[in-house]
């Protein structure tokens, strides 16, 4: 059940969870949500205003044998990261591996930070640390490559100077090329235009005169044959078209500047384009892009060569990091004092009377986690000095301390559902009874689920589910059954005495159940 909950809330998809012979596995979970989570879902467009009255969310995930995973939140497709983000607001699982993380400094620091709840300050430290380290790298790289960068900057300066002298513009090459061709053929153009105007309109027997003469003659003959009149009309139309063409040629000749001085200017600029294109190995029409690219690269290099500016930026980033880290340290020290006090208090009722717990913070080199490292210290009983948890705690003591921390940190967790997965391993007797009371107290304002093999702990639950396996059609299937009062007595008796349940065992179980039900936190 816990594995299924973790999967539906975004744990890494594993095809090993698919039943043998099946093509996929599907998990659906329904949670009641508090107003804060409901607001989050509405902001993510996964819950409408009308759904807020029901205040529940349905999460569904399918994993196929190819490892593909699909998920939906209230029918809206969601990714694994969205499942995890939502899961952090719905559920908190304390498993057996929590004891192992308690022995590792980084795990201890993470637990303290989670308990402190100062995520905003921690995020600021990580962000400013990353910015500072990037500034350090940039500054060091500039120092190491100063000579190389200077040579490259000098080369780019030369390229920039050469191209700036030409000042190529976008689309200028196409305009220049067209004008160059026109001016380069100016003599032929003028000669052809003048010749056409002369032959068409000014010469003896010009084309216009010839058309006019023959059109007039044909019109005179039209009285003898109507077809000749139609042809005469065509001649007149041709004459009109030709007159328009002559006027256009004369207008072109009067307004067109085809002087040689302008050609020399254009020819010189075309040559500049060609020479620069060959020199810098680009097409003439791409020279303006080369200039823009060189300008940008040169600015970047010059900024990189400004060691003084880079040094100031590194110092500024370092100062911002220290400010954020010191704000985090202040909150972290307060959380450490509070957690130390509360765990010490809890130890007194867990067969560790006189013992004490301390969250020690030691100054360390700046990291993305801040300016200190964390170490949990413990004294198991009166009269002994506290030492590192990893060195002095026995298995039983570690279990009890882990449970105390889990209960205390859970009180600071805003989620509505807590699951304790065999966190009471290594505990028994009167201590188990205290654990049951702790969990029942914790369950007053939220849902608490506990996987346990201890009858003392199980007796304090409001409900008792029995998990078992059966063979169905040659396959082993896990089942869960909600037990009534009589079944609870029998199951507690079995947990007390083993597989052979006796009347004495049932009587002890009934007494255990009654005592637990009478407990009022």
C-alpha positions, 0 to 999 in steps of 0.5 A: 500500500505504501509503495502504491501511494508513493508511486501515485504521488510521483515516485520513480516509475518501476516496471517491477511493480507490474503483475507478471503477465499484465501489460500495465498497472493502474493506481488511483488515490482519493484525498480530502484536501485542506483549503490551502491545497485546494487553492493550489489545485485551483491555481494549477487549473486542476480544480474548479470553484465548484469542486472546492465544496467537495474538497477532494482530489482524485489522482490516477497513474498508469505505468506500462511494461515499457516503462511509460508513465501517465498521470492525471490529477482530477482528470487533468494530465500531470507530470511526475514533478507535479505529482511530487509537488502535490504529494508534499502537501498531502502525505508524509511517510516516515520509513525504516530508512529514516534511522539510517539517514539519522546517522549521516550529517547531511541527512541530519541537516536536511531533517533539521531544515525540514523541521525548521520550515525555513524553505524560503531562506534555504532557497535564497542561500542556494540561489545566491551561492550558485550566483557567487560561484558562477562569478568566481568561475568567470573571474578566475577564467578571465585571470587565467586567460587574460593574455589569450583574451587580449590577443583575441580582443585585438584581432576582433578590434582590427576586424571591427575597425575594417568593417566599421570603415565600410559600414555595410548596411542590411540590403545595401549590397543588393541595391549597390549591385543593381545600380552598378550594373545599370551605371556600368552599361550607361553608354549602351543604354543612352545610345539605345534610348536616343537611337530608338527615339530618333528612329521612331519619331524624328527621322525622315520616314520615322516609324510614327510617320510611316504608321500615320501615312499608311493609316490615313491611306487605308482609311481613304480606301475603306469606302471600297472595302470595310475590312481595310477600315478595320486594319486602318483602325489597328494602325491608328491604335499602334501609332498611339501605343508607339507614341506612348512608348516614345514619350516614356523613353524621352522621360527616362532619358531626361530623368536618368542620372547615368554620369560617370562620376556616380559610377566611379563612386558605386564601383569603388563601394562595390570593390570595398564589399568584394575585398572585405568579403574575400578577406573575412570569408563571407558573402558580400551580402553578409558583411553587415551580419559579420560587423554585428557579430564582431561588435557583440563578441568584442564587447563580451571580450572587453567585459571579460577583460575588465578584471576590476569589474569582474572582481567587484561583481564577485564581491557583490555576489559573495556579500549577497550570499553571506547575507542570505546565509546569516539569515538562514543560520539565525533560523537554523540555530533557533530550530536546533535549540527547539528540536534539541529540547523537544527530543530530550523531553520525548526521550524521558518517556521512551525508557531513556530517562535522564538522557538528552539530545542536542543538535550541534551546529559547527561552522564550516566552509560556505556551501549551498546549504549555508555556513554550518554542518549539523551533528546530532549528539545524544546521551542515553542516560544521566551522568554521561557526556553527549557524543555523536549519535552515530557512535554511541546509540545502540539499535534500540536507542536509535529506534526510540530517538528516531521515533521521537524525532519523527513524531516531533517533526511531524507536528511541524509538518503541515500535511494532513496524512502521516504514515509511519512504516515500522518506525517502532522496530527494536522497541517493545514492552512499556516503551511500545505502549508509550509509542502507541500513546504518542501516535494516538496523540498525534492523530488528534488533528490529522490522519495517522497510519502506522505499519506495526508488528507490535500489539501495544502500538496496534491497540491504540489505532482507531481502525485496524487493517490486517494485511495478508496474502492469498493464492488466487488462480495460481497467483499470490495476491495481497489483501487488506481487511478492516477488522471489527472489534472481535477480529481485532482482539483475535489479531492482537492475541495472535500478535501477542502469542504467535499463531496458536491463539489461546483464551488467555491470549484473547483476554490479554488482547481485550484488556490491551484494547480496552486500556488503549481505547480509554486513553485520552491524549 
